[in-house]
Amino acid sequence: MHEMSLCEGILQVLETEASTQKFKKVKTVWLEIGELSSVEIEALKFSFDVVMKNSIAKDAKLEIIRVAGSAWCMQCSEPVKIKKRFDECPQCGSSQLQVTGGTEMKIKELEVE
């Protein structure tokens, strides 16, 4: 389950920022996660609770902000929304799509003390 290692990376960022910005506790973490990122949300939530135990984010709440998948259709020359990689263009049916968004996972915001 790669969600566990993702949460370990999140904790490293939190600890680094706590040292830099001088906060002692993380209350809420907002993550932006793209629909095309291959992150399993329920596994991430479970892993978050496990990894954050006994850390500066031990009781932190995890908020997920979903980011829609998007692509550029080479046939239509238009941006389109997609739900999965290798979807066809919803406008013309072409499979010549270049993914332009929805693959990311990033820390959007923190509530700290």
Backbone as a printed PyTorch tensor [residue, N CA C, xyz], in Angstrom:
tensor([[[  0.8580,  -1.1730,   0.0000],
         [  0.0000,   0.0000,   0.0000],
         [  0.9030,   1.2340,   0.0000]],

        [[  0.9310,   1.9460,  -1.1120],
         [  1.8080,   3.1110,  -1.2100],
         [  1.2680,   4.3160,  -0.4580]],

        [[  0.0230,   4.2570,  -0.0280],
         [ -0.5460,   5.3620,   0.7460],
         [  0.1900,   5.5580,   2.0690]],

        [[  0.7170,   4.4640,   2.6360],
         [  1.4790,   4.5660,   3.8840],
         [  2.7430,   5.3980,   3.6500]],

        [[  3.4480,   5.1350,   2.5600],
         [  4.6680,   5.9090,   2.2880],
         [  4.3220,   7.3560,   1.9260]],

        [[  3.1740,   7.5810,   1.2940],
         [  2.7410,   8.9570,   1.0260],
         [  2.5420,   9.7080,   2.3420]],

        [[  1.9220,   9.0570,   3.3120],
         [  1.6920,   9.6950,   4.6130],
         [  3.0060,   9.9340,   5.3530]],

        [[  3.9590,   9.0320,   5.1950],
         [  5.2750,   9.2530,   5.8100],
         [  5.9430,  10.4870,   5.1950]],

        [[  5.7610,  10.6730,   3.8990],
         [  6.2770,  11.8720,   3.2400],
         [  5.5820,  13.1320,   3.7320]],

        [[  4.2780,  13.0430,   3.9350],
         [  3.5190,  14.1800,   4.4730],
         [  4.0490,  14.5460,   5.8550]],

        [[  4.2810,  13.5400,   6.6910],
         [  4.8010,  13.7980,   8.0350],
         [  6.1710,  14.4760,   7.9790]],

        [[  7.0180,  14.0600,   7.0590],
         [  8.3210,  14.7130,   6.9150],
         [  8.1640,  16.1910,   6.5740]],

        [[  7.2260,  16.4930,   5.6780],
         [  6.9670,  17.8930,   5.3180],
         [  6.4620,  18.6590,   6.5410]],

        [[  5.5430,  18.0660,   7.2850],
         [  4.9940,  18.7280,   8.4710],
         [  6.0850,  19.0140,   9.4960]],

        [[  6.9620,  18.0460,   9.7280],
         [  8.0350,  18.2320,  10.7000],
         [  9.0240,  19.3020,  10.2370]],

        [[  9.3320,  19.3190,   8.9570],
         [ 10.2330,  20.3350,   8.4200],
         [  9.6280,  21.7270,   8.5620]],

        [[  8.3510,  21.8460,   8.2030],
         [  7.6730,  23.1410,   8.3040],
         [  7.5030,  23.5780,   9.7540]],

        [[  7.2630,  22.6260,  10.6500],
         [  7.1450,  22.9650,  12.0680],
         [  8.4530,  23.5500,  12.5750]],

        [[  9.5590,  22.9910,  12.1560],
         [ 10.8730,  23.4980,  12.5490],
         [ 11.1200,  24.8850,  11.9600]],

        [[ 10.7710,  25.0650,  10.7050],
         [ 10.9960,  26.3350,  10.0140],
         [ 10.0690,  27.4340,  10.5210]],

        [[  8.7800,  27.0900,  10.6650],
         [  7.7800,  28.1040,  11.0040],
         [  7.4530,  28.1580,  12.5010]],

        [[  8.0680,  27.3050,  13.2630],
         [  7.9610,  27.3240,  14.7390],
         [  6.5440,  27.0690,  15.2560]],

        [[  5.8630,  26.0700,  14.6930],
         [  4.6020,  25.6640,  15.3050],
         [  4.7960,  24.3160,  15.9900]],

        [[  3.9220,  24.0290,  16.9570],
         [  4.0720,  22.8490,  17.8070],
         [  3.0730,  21.7350,  17.5090]],

        [[  1.9670,  22.1010,  16.8770],
         [  0.9150,  21.1020,  16.6840],
         [  0.1980,  21.3670,  15.3670]],

        [[ -0.1450,  20.2830,  14.6690],
         [ -0.9460,  20.3760,  13.4500],
         [ -2.3600,  19.9160,  13.7990]],

        [[ -3.3330,  20.7850,  13.5330],
         [ -4.7260,  20.4630,  13.8510],
         [ -5.4800,  19.8990,  12.6450]],

        [[ -5.2260,  20.4600,  11.4680],
         [ -5.9140,  20.0190,  10.2510],
         [ -4.9470,  20.0800,   9.0760]],

        [[ -5.0470,  19.0640,   8.2140],
         [ -4.2640,  19.0190,   6.9790],
         [ -5.2560,  18.9150,   5.8280]],

        [[ -5.1680,  19.8540,   4.8810],
         [ -5.9760,  19.7960,   3.6670],
         [ -5.0810,  19.3110,   2.5410]],

        [[ -5.4640,  18.2140,   1.9150],
         [ -4.7170,  17.6730,   0.7790],
         [ -5.5390,  17.8170,  -0.4870]],

        [[ -4.9070,  18.2760,  -1.5480],
         [ -5.5190,  18.2420,  -2.8760],
         [ -5.0490,  16.9530,  -3.5370]],

        [[ -6.0090,  16.1460,  -3.9770],
         [ -5.6710,  14.8700,  -4.6050],
         [ -6.4160,  14.7630,  -5.9250]],

        [[ -5.6590,  14.5740,  -6.9840],
         [ -6.2400,  14.4540,  -8.3100],
         [ -6.9220,  13.1060,  -8.5250]],

        [[ -7.9880,  13.1220,  -9.3020],
         [ -8.7140,  11.8910,  -9.6110],
         [ -7.8510,  10.8900, -10.3780]],

        [[ -6.8130,  11.3620, -11.0410],
         [ -5.9470,  10.4920, -11.8360],
         [ -4.6630,  10.1360, -11.1000]],

        [[ -4.5870,  10.4180,  -9.8120],
         [ -3.3500,  10.2490,  -9.0430],
         [ -3.0990,   8.8190,  -8.5750]],

        [[ -4.0660,   7.9410,  -8.6990],
         [ -3.9560,   6.5440,  -8.2310],
         [ -3.8310,   6.4490,  -6.7110]],

        [[ -4.3090,   7.4490,  -5.9980],
         [ -4.3130,   7.4060,  -4.5330],
         [ -5.6750,   6.8880,  -4.0870]],

        [[ -5.6670,   5.8330,  -3.2740],
         [ -6.8900,   5.2710,  -2.7060],
         [ -7.2100,   6.0700,  -1.4360]],

        [[ -8.2830,   6.8420,  -1.4890],
         [ -8.6010,   7.7880,  -0.4100],
         [ -8.8050,   7.0960,   0.9340]],

        [[ -9.5580,   6.0120,   0.9750],
         [ -9.8080,   5.3290,   2.2580],
         [ -8.5160,   4.7660,   2.8450]],

        [[ -7.6530,   4.2130,   1.9970],
         [ -6.3560,   3.7080,   2.4670],
         [ -5.4930,   4.8610,   2.9720]],

        [[ -5.5680,   6.0080,   2.3070],
         [ -4.8030,   7.1760,   2.7380],
         [ -5.2810,   7.6580,   4.1060]],

        [[ -6.5800,   7.6990,   4.3080],
         [ -7.1250,   8.1380,   5.6000],
         [ -6.6760,   7.2010,   6.7210]],

        [[ -6.7420,   5.9020,   6.4620],
         [ -6.2910,   4.9240,   7.4560],
         [ -4.8040,   5.1110,   7.7480]],

        [[ -4.0080,   5.2050,   6.7010],
         [ -2.5590,   5.3640,   6.8460],
         [ -2.2040,   6.6610,   7.5630]],

        [[ -2.9550,   7.7210,   7.2770],
         [ -2.7130,   9.0150,   7.9140],
         [ -2.8200,   8.8780,   9.4290]],

        [[ -3.8840,   8.2410,   9.9010],
         [ -4.0740,   8.0690,  11.3480],
         [ -2.9400,   7.2570,  11.9690]],

        [[ -2.4990,   6.2130,  11.2720],
         [ -1.4280,   5.3560,  11.7850],
         [ -0.0990,   6.1010,  11.8220]],

        [[  0.2620,   6.7600,  10.7290],
         [  1.5610,   7.4290,  10.6270],
         [  1.6520,   8.6420,  11.5470]],

        [[  0.5620,   9.3740,  11.7120],
         [  0.6020,  10.6130,  12.5060],
         [  0.5750,  10.3590,  14.0120]],

        [[  0.2930,   9.1290,  14.4130],
         [  0.2680,   8.7800,  15.8400],
         [  1.6290,   9.1150,  16.4570]],

        [[  1.6190,   9.7330,  17.6240],
         [  2.8450,  10.1080,  18.3520],
         [  3.7140,  11.1070,  17.5870]],

        [[  3.0760,  12.0010,  16.8420],
         [  3.8120,  13.0430,  16.1210],
         [  3.1630,  14.3920,  16.4070]],

        [[  3.6500,  15.4450,  15.7610],
         [  3.0550,  16.7670,  15.9390],
         [  1.6530,  16.8440,  15.3350]],

        [[  1.2690,  15.8110,  14.5830],
         [ -0.0550,  15.7780,  13.9440],
         [ -0.8860,  14.6080,  14.4760]],

        [[ -0.6280,  14.1980,  15.7340],
         [ -1.2690,  12.9820,  16.2520],
         [ -2.7930,  13.0360,  16.2710]],

        [[ -3.3860,  14.1630,  16.4850],
         [ -4.8480,  14.2620,  16.4980],
         [ -5.3710,  15.0760,  15.3230]],

        [[ -4.5500,  15.2510,  14.3310],
         [ -4.9140,  16.1050,  13.1930],
         [ -6.0500,  15.4990,  12.3830]],

        [[ -6.8750,  16.3800,  11.8720],
         [ -7.9740,  16.0000,  10.9910],
         [ -7.4740,  16.0900,   9.5520]],

        [[ -7.8280,  15.1090,   8.7350],
         [ -7.4370,  15.0960,   7.3320],
         [ -8.6380,  15.4700,   6.4780]],

        [[ -8.4750,  16.5260,   5.6830],
         [ -9.5230,  16.9680,   4.7620],
         [ -9.0180,  16.7480,   3.3340]],

        [[ -9.8480,  16.1280,   2.5090],
         [ -9.4740,  15.8220,   1.1300],
         [-10.2270,  16.7530,   0.1740]],

        [[ -9.4770,  17.3830,  -0.7110],
         [-10.0480,  18.2060,  -1.7760],
         [ -9.7680,  17.4770,  -3.0800]],

        [[-10.8140,  16.9910,  -3.7260],
         [-10.6500,  16.2410,  -4.9790],
         [-10.4430,  17.2110,  -6.1450]],

        [[ -9.4910,  16.8750,  -7.0130],
         [ -9.2040,  17.6740,  -8.2000],
         [ -9.5710,  16.8270,  -9.4190]],

        [[-10.4190,  17.3660, -10.2650],
         [-10.8830,  16.6350, -11.4480],
         [ -9.7330,  16.3740, -12.4150]],

        [[ -9.8550,  15.2710, -13.1290],
         [ -8.8990,  14.9710, -14.1800],
         [ -9.1920,  15.8330, -15.4040]],

        [[ -8.1480,  16.2760, -16.0680],
         [ -8.3460,  17.0780, -17.2700],
         [ -7.3020,  16.6890, -18.3160]],

        [[ -7.6570,  16.9670, -19.5560],
         [ -6.7700,  16.6170, -20.6650],
         [ -6.9910,  17.5880, -21.8200]],

        [[ -6.0470,  17.5570, -22.7550],
         [ -6.1420,  18.3290, -23.9800],
         [ -6.4050,  17.3370, -25.1040]],

        [[ -7.5020,  17.5330, -25.8300],
         [ -7.8240,  16.6560, -26.9520],
         [ -7.0940,  17.1710, -28.1940]],

        [[ -6.2670,  16.3150, -28.7640],
         [ -5.5060,  16.7160, -29.9470],
         [ -6.3760,  16.8020, -31.1950]],

        [[ -7.5070,  16.0970, -31.2110],
         [ -8.4330,  16.1660, -32.3460],
         [ -9.2970,  17.4250, -32.2850]],

        [[ -9.8770,  17.6800, -31.1240],
         [-10.7740,  18.8410, -30.9460],
         [-10.0000,  20.1470, -30.7240]],

        [[ -8.7690,  20.0210, -30.2610],
         [ -7.9890,  21.1790, -29.8080],
         [ -8.7290,  21.9250, -28.7000]],

        [[ -9.2670,  21.1330, -27.7660],
         [-10.0410,  21.6850, -26.6500],
         [ -9.6330,  20.9950, -25.3440]],

        [[ -9.7080,  21.7200, -24.2280],
         [ -9.5270,  21.0570, -22.9310],
         [-10.8010,  20.2940, -22.5720]],

        [[-10.6420,  19.1090, -21.9690],
         [-11.7910,  18.2820, -21.5780],
         [-11.5680,  17.7140, -20.1850]],

        [[-12.6490,  17.3640, -19.5270],
         [-12.6040,  16.6960, -18.2310],
         [-12.6330,  15.1900, -18.4750]],

        [[-11.8040,  14.4500, -17.7140],
         [-11.8080,  12.9910, -17.8060],
         [-11.8300,  12.4050, -16.3980]],

        [[-12.3290,  11.1930, -16.2830],
         [-12.4160,  10.5310, -14.9820],
         [-11.3040,   9.5100, -14.7850]],

        [[-10.7760,   8.9300, -15.8890],
         [ -9.7200,   7.9210, -15.8090],
         [ -8.7120,   8.1620, -16.9250]],

        [[ -7.4990,   7.7080, -16.6800],
         [ -6.5010,   7.7310, -17.7520],
         [ -7.0200,   6.8730, -18.8950]],

        [[ -6.6870,   7.2310, -20.0710],
         [ -7.0640,   6.5060, -21.2870],
         [ -8.5570,   6.5880, -21.6050]],

        [[ -9.2760,   7.5050, -20.9440],
         [-10.6570,   7.7860, -21.3580],
         [-10.6270,   8.3780, -22.7600]],

        [[-11.7280,   8.2280, -23.4510],
         [-11.8800,   8.8890, -24.7460],
         [-12.3760,  10.3070, -24.5260]],

        [[-12.1550,  11.1400, -25.5180],
         [-12.6360,  12.5110, -25.4540],
         [-14.1590,  12.4950, -25.3600]],

        [[-14.7360,  13.1890, -24.3760],
         [-16.1950,  13.2140, -24.2380],
         [-16.8850,  13.9950, -25.3600]],

        [[-16.1250,  14.7730, -26.1230],
         [-16.7300,  15.5640, -27.1950],
         [-16.6780,  14.8600, -28.5490]],

        [[-15.4990,  14.2530, -28.8820],
         [-15.3640,  13.6800, -30.2300],
         [-15.0630,  12.1840, -30.2420]],

        [[-14.7810,  11.5990, -29.0690],
         [-14.5000,  10.1710, -29.0000],
         [-13.0560,   9.7990, -29.2840]],

        [[-12.2060,  10.7610, -29.5490],
         [-10.7970,  10.4880, -29.8490],
         [-10.0890,   9.9310, -28.6160]],

        [[ -9.1090,   9.0920, -28.8490],
         [ -8.2900,   8.5970, -27.7440],
         [ -6.9470,   9.3250, -27.6850]],

        [[ -6.8060,  10.3740, -28.4660],
         [ -5.5720,  11.1600, -28.4680],
         [ -5.6780,  12.3200, -27.4830]],

        [[ -5.5560,  11.9680, -26.2120],
         [ -5.6510,  12.9620, -25.1460],
         [ -4.3130,  13.0890, -24.4350]],

        [[ -3.9600,  14.3070, -24.1190],
         [ -2.7670,  14.5910, -23.3240],
         [ -3.2500,  15.0440, -21.9470]],

        [[ -2.9600,  14.2610, -20.9020],
         [ -3.3920,  14.6060, -19.5440],
         [ -2.7280,  15.9160, -19.1280]],

        [[ -3.5420,  16.8410, -18.6070],
         [ -3.0300,  18.1460, -18.1820],
         [ -3.2580,  18.4370, -16.6950]],

        [[ -4.0760,  17.6320, -16.0260],
         [ -4.3310,  17.8780, -14.6090],
         [ -5.0300,  16.7160, -13.9500]],

        [[ -4.9910,  16.7120, -12.6330],
         [ -5.6620,  15.6680, -11.8750],
         [ -4.7440,  14.5310, -11.4630]],

        [[ -3.4280,  14.6950, -11.6670],
         [ -2.4810,  13.6570, -11.2790],
         [ -1.7590,  13.9900,  -9.9760]],

        [[ -2.0000,  15.1690,  -9.4500],
         [ -1.2240,  15.6700,  -8.3240],
         [ -1.7790,  15.2400,  -6.9720]],

        [[ -0.9030,  15.3150,  -5.9790],
         [ -1.2880,  15.2340,  -4.5800],
         [ -0.3980,  16.2420,  -3.8790]],

        [[ -1.0070,  17.2230,  -3.2330],
         [ -0.1990,  18.2260,  -2.5460],
         [ -0.8980,  18.7110,  -1.2890]],

        [[ -0.0880,  19.1760,  -0.3740],
         [ -0.6180,  19.7910,   0.8420],
         [ -1.0760,  21.1860,   0.4560]],

        [[ -2.3580,  21.4100,   0.5910],
         [ -2.9460,  22.6960,   0.1980],
         [ -2.8920,  23.7110,   1.3390]],

        [[ -3.1990,  23.2240,   2.5470],
         [ -3.2970,  24.1410,   3.6840],
         [ -3.1230,  23.3790,   4.9830]],

        [[ -2.6540,  24.0840,   6.0020],
         [ -2.5000,  23.5240,   7.3440],
         [ -3.1440,  24.4410,   8.3610]],

        [[ -3.7480,  23.8510,   9.3710],
         [ -4.1740,  24.5990,  10.5540],
         [ -3.2510,  24.1520,  11.6800]],

        [[ -2.5520,  25.1010,  12.2570],
         [ -1.5210,  24.7540,  13.2560],
         [ -1.6470,  25.6180,  14.5000]],

        [[ -0.9750,  25.1830,  15.5350],
         [ -0.8780,  25.9580,  16.7850],
         [  0.5780,  26.2270,  17.0670]]])
